[in-house]
Amino acid sequence: MAISGTREGLISLYRRLAPVMRTERKLYLLGIFFTFLSIGTTLAFPQVIRIIVDDAILGDRLSIITPLAFLMACLLIIESYSISKFFQLFGRAARRNVEALRLQLVEHLVEQETAFFDRESSSKLMARLMGDVGQVNSLLAGLIPSAIQQFFFFVVGTGLVIYTSPPLALVIVVFLPPIGYGASKLGERGRKAAHDLQNSESLVAQAALETLASIRTVRAYARERFEVKRFGGFIDASIQNAQRGIKASARVQGFARLSGEAAVVVGIWAGGQLIIAGYLTAGALVSFILYAGLVARATRNLSEFSAEALRIHGTTEMIFSYLDRETKMPLRGGLRPESVEGRIEFENVSFHYGEDDGSVDHPHGLQSINLRIERGEEIAIVGPSGSGKSTLVQLVIRFYDPDSGVVRLDGVDLQELDPSWVREQMTYVSQDSSLFSRTLEENLQYSGDDATDEDVAKAVDLVGATSLIASQPEGYQTEVGDQGARLSGGQRQRIALARALIAQPAVLILDEATSALDSESESGIKESLRNLEFSPTVIWIAHRLSTVIDVDRILVVDRGRIVADGCHAELLRTSANYRELVETQLVGE
Ligand code: ADP
C-alpha cells in the first residue's frame, strides 16, 4: 500500500515536471554528463585503495604509493569540478524552469473569468505563486540532481559490491527488503503530515499578506494586536503539523542510518571470516566496505528524496491544478466588428453569483431584465445599495455571463463577440478603481492605446486634474504609491476617469466613479462628458440627485429588477420607489 502510494506520487510528480524540464533539456543533459564523470571518479577511488592495500602495502611495492596518491589527487580534482559543474547546470536550468512556470501561472491566472477571483483570494494566489513555485526550484535544483547522483551510486555501487565479492554481497542483500519496507512505511506517515503542514503554511502566508495589504484598516481600528494574535493562531496550527512531520522524517532518518550502517558492520564481520578462510583479500574487503557504504548512503538518500519529493508534490499540486483549469470565459475569440455604435440591449436577462450547483439558493443577482440603451444616450441607474446596479453594468462589460437571456452590443450577442474587443469598446470605472503602484503617466496610459501627450493632457483637463498633476513633484512621472495611496480619494477618482477618457470608449460606465468628489466637481465632469468628441453612451450608477436630474433616462433597480424607467420628472410622478429614493439616498448633499 505504502510503496504503491509512493510510486504513484512520484509518477504523477514526474508527469507534471517532465514537460517543464524538457524546455531546458540541454542544460540538464550536460549536467547529467558531469554527474557521470563525478560518479566515475567516486567509484574509482576504492579501486585505487584496494591496489594500495593489496599491491603496495601487502605486496611490498611501496614505490607505487606516490603515483597512486597522485592519481587519487587527480580523481579528486575531476570529481570536485564535475560536482560543482553539475549543480551549477541543474541550478541554472531549474531557475529558468521556475521563472517560466511563474510566468505561465500568471498568464493562466489573468485569463481566468472574473468569478474565479470572487472565490480565490489574491493573497492565496500570491502564496502559491511565490512560496509553492519556489518549492519547485528546490526540487529541480537540489533534490533531483542529488537523487540522480544517488541513483547511479546505488546501481553502479551495487554492481561493484557484487563484483568485488559475490558471497559477501549476498549477506548484505538479505538486509535490503526490510530496510525498504520500513522506510516507505515511515515515509507514508511523513507525507500526510507534510500535506497538513502545507495547508497550514499557506494559511499563515495568507493571514500575513491580508493584514499587511489592509494595514490602513487595521490601523484605523487599532487592531494590530488582534491581527498579530490571529496570525499567531495560524502559526500554532502550523507548528503542530510541522511537529508531526518532523517526527516522522526524523524516524525515517534514524531508521535508515541504523539499517544502512548495520549492513556495513555485518559486512565487516562476514568479510573477516572470508579473509580468514582465504576467499577474500584485505584490499578487496576495504573496497567492498567503501562500496557498501556508498550503496547504504545512496539507499538512505533515495528514501529521503522520495519523502521530500512527495512532500513537494503535495505542495505544488495546487499550482498544477490552477494550470490545468480552463477559463470559463476566454479573453479572446469571437467577432471583432470594424466599428461600434454603443447600443446596448438586455433581453430577459437573469443572473446570480456563485457556482450553479443547485445546492444553495442564491437570492442575489438579477431577474428578467429587459432594457435598451441607445447609442450616445446618457442614462443613470439608481436603487438601494445591494439592489444589483453594479451587477447589471458588469454584465454589460461581460465580467460575468447571464444565466439566461441575452446581452447585446449593437445588436450582437456579447457572447459572440471577442471579449477583449468588447472591453476595448467599453470602459468601466468603479468607485474604488485602483491605480497601479506606477507613475501617473503609466496609470493614465493604461489602455495601451498610446495616446498622444495632447490627448492625455486634454483628458486630464476634462476631469479637472491639470492642477493636480502640476502640483506633483515630478509631474506625470510621479509614482502614486500602492493602489494610488499617495493621492486623495477624489484625486484617485479623477485619474481613473481621465484614464477611461483616454481610452475613448464607445460605452462609458461610471459606477459611483465620482463619489469622492464634491457635487460641483462632479457637475463639471458631467458637463465635460457631454461635450466629448467621441460621444460615448454613458451609464452612471448614481448616488446623488444632481447626477441623475438631467440625464436622458433613469432606471430604478430594486432587488434585482428594473422597476421603473424614465426621466426625472416622469419618475417623480409615476414611481413610488424613485420618490422614496429621492427623499432618502439620493438626497445626499
Ligand atoms: P449595488 O451595486 O446595487 O449596490 P451589487 O450589484 O453590487 O449591488 O450587488 C447585488 C447583490 O449581489 C448584493 O446582494 C451583493 O451582496 C451580491 N454580490 C455582489 N457582488 C458579488 C460577488 N462578486 N459575489 C457574490 N455576490 C455578490
Boltz pocket constraint, residues with backbone or C-beta under 6 A from the ligand:
constraints:
  - pocket:
      binder: B
      contacts: [[A, 118], [A, 353], [A, 354], [A, 364], [A, 365], [A, 383], [A, 384], [A, 385], [A, 386], [A, 387], [A, 388], [A, 389], [A, 390], [A, 391], [A, 392]]
      max_distance: 6.0
